[in-house]
Amino acid sequence: MLVVIAAALLPLGAMALHIPGFQPTEYNPGDSVPLKVNKMTSPQTQIPYSFYHLDFCSPQKITRYSMHLGQILAGDALENSDYSLKMAENVKCRVLCDKPLTPEAAEKFQNFIDKQYVINWVVDDLPATAGDLSSASSEKQLFLIGTKDESTQRYFIHNFVTLQLQYHVTKQGTYRVVAVGVKPRSLDKADLTEDKCNTLTQAGGATGLAEVKAGETIRFAYEVEWSENTETTWASRWDRLRESSETIGTAQHWFHAINWGLIILFFSGFVATILLRSLKKDIDLYNKVGLQVEDISGEGDLMDEAGWKLVHADVFRKPVHCRVLSTLAGTGAQLSMMFLVLMVAAALGLVSPQH
């Protein structure tokens, strides 16, 4: 019987060996590489929003991707997009869609630009960083929704992006994504045409910016640039991100960790103070030689029937369901120690973000 059960579970065990995010995805030239949009975050507020909460170009059917445990714990919301990427195939100025801005949509975009919300994209489980991949400081930049001109109080949206992707060729001849970069720009609709965009983006001479205001039509477009990276492998592709000291949300996470730590210390001290005062009061009563309970209740000895000594014998009494209690206490202690060690390791940078 056990042999039959083991044989039935063997295929499930084989499927369970593949954990998303822990094994590389192999591509061949021309294979589709999905670009997933994630939640939008801000260094000024702790409220994340779905990418399609704003009036961006969206596919006809928005689907939510399945995520591994690390992404779920991080609160990610990975969804599909209209951006078409093919392995090792460059794209020059592809128009995605035109979006007329209603007063409500324009106001929402302006509000998100004011709060410095950041766009987060993911390609092959690798977050995209803003800036040129060839620049050493590219990981320190943020993919903002847009910018604001403080002098004129005008808002401009980043409606054109250059996707820079790097791949590593394995010994078997397959391709693996090892770096993803995004260079956002704001370009007027007149500058984003199939025959005009290439010259403008290469020369950098756009005639205008995409202003966010009611009645305007925003044209979204993109281009894709692939290049081979012989130095970075799939196993080391996170090193560039892990070494960054200015990733979004780092300051907020430390602030909340310190805040919760101080709250726990405060309440622990408050409870300890109450217990110590109660214990000190009992000890003072016990130290009064010859004091009898008649002074309080009229019978018995205070040493045996007052204060915390009323329960002094209960510590030796066997509790009900002691095995269940000991199991729960041991498991809780183990989980607490695992959590503490994990937090210390994460704070010291010993835990890889890809996991």
Secondary structure, DSSP 8 states (H G I E B T S, - for coil): -HHHHHHHHHHHHHHHT--TTTS---B-TT-B--EEE--BB-SS-S--B-GGGS-----SS--B----HHHHHTT---B--S---BTTB-EEEEEEEEEE--HHHHHHHHHHHHTT-B--EEETTEE-EES-TTSTTGGGB--BSEEEETTTTEEEE--EEEEEEEEEE-TTS-EEEEEEEEEEE---GGG--TTTHHHHHHHT--S---B--TT-EEEEEEEEEEEE-SS--STTTTHHHHT-S--TTHHHHHHHHHHHHHHHHHHHHHHHHHHHHHHHHHHHHHTSTT--GGGTTSSS-HHHHSGGGGGTTGGGS--TTHHHHHHHHHHHHHHHHHHHHHHHHHHTT-S-TT-
